[in-house]
């Protein structure tokens, strides 16, 4: 089972949804970074369950503890170990599915692959483990922040309702977050209304998160198998419930001709720039100094409060009822996860660049 991400700035995730806790080990974080632990807690709070009527009612404060790798608030270069205790698991809520496979969950595939599974909230396959990723990402954010690089994200679509303005619009204040984390008030209100409706119906709805990386220098990424957009895609597609990833013009780019899509390069007072940014800040797998932007599509949460057909471990046809506490729409809580995963990828490439230039 592969539980690690990154090559130099490397994280290893541990824990299960209903175990004692979840967490992360960060290897390769440089020594000497002054950590603001309040920023780590802030991102964990943005991800935690029970924060609004739009999320699961599970109550986890997601307070973290750093066990190693930090002394007097400064990273030492040793592995950083962070643990977040589980306090409100309620494993009994899952006893009715102990031998049943939930539709569109990892129950069947996990059982077939390993011959054993933790049915309590999905165990290792639960989105609960992303709390550790967010904690690691908060440290990566502070590392790349020293270089003027920022990783931000926002909800840009729920169901058929999307944000009308471009991510480049000065009217979109991504920092001013509401409970949905959508910066366009008119669209946000409609999205919230939709989420509340599907929740009342015992159903769920999907959505899209737009991610933006600003301040990235030219040269992050490799030209062949370790392309920047490929690693961003792998990181995003590793997030639970993600069904799609595109960057720059993405799938919409197929509608354009080459003469319309090419980003013309020019010399400006601020250095080499492109007139447009259909490339999404990445060309040939390498960052070109423009803003990197991408979209991440999340499916409707698989657990619904309705009766469904399925089979049990014996292969018998049975009925299954959705019970417990679940998000009617995952995207509000997934925003800090997207930011964290992007920051982890960028932090790794920053260190890779430093190592490849040592011989120059």
Secondary structure, DSSP 8 states (H G I E B T S, - for coil): ---EE-SSSEEEEEE-TTSSEEEEEEES--TT-B--HHHHHHHHHHH-TTSSTTS--------EEEEESEETTEE-SS-EEEEEE-----GGGGGGGTTB--TTSSHHHHHHHHS----STTGGGSGGGHHHHHHHHHHHHHHHHTTT-EEEEEEEEETTEE--S-TT-TT--TTS--SS--S-HHHHHHHHHHHHHHHHTT----EEEEEEEES--TT-S-SSTT-HHHHHHHHHHTSTTEEEEEETTGGGGGGS-HHHH---EEEETTEEEES--TTTTEETTEE-SS-EEEEEEE---S--SS-EEEEBTTS-EEEE---S---S-SHHHHHHHHHHHHHHHHHHHHHHHHHHTTT-
